[in-house]
């Protein structure tokens, strides 16, 4: 009975370590790409707003 408890603990610890090694880099990557996309969109909006604020050259 003691061996099955140890095996269960080792399996759960291994699963937790694997999830940590996969989840955190993936979460960091997705957060970084979302922020860069949002920043590019905001810069594009600012540029468009600046262009619209200038008089049209005819």
C-alpha positions, 0 to 999 in steps of 0.5 A: 500500500505504501508503494502505491502512495509513493507512486501516486505522489511521484506521478502527480509531482511529475504531472505538475512539473510538466504542466508548469514547464508547458504552461508558463512559457506558453502563457508568457508568449501569448501575453507578450504577443497580445500586448504587442498586437494591442500596441501596434493597433493603438499606434495605428489609431493614433496615426489615423487620428493625426492624419484625420486632424490635418487639413486635406491638401487639394 
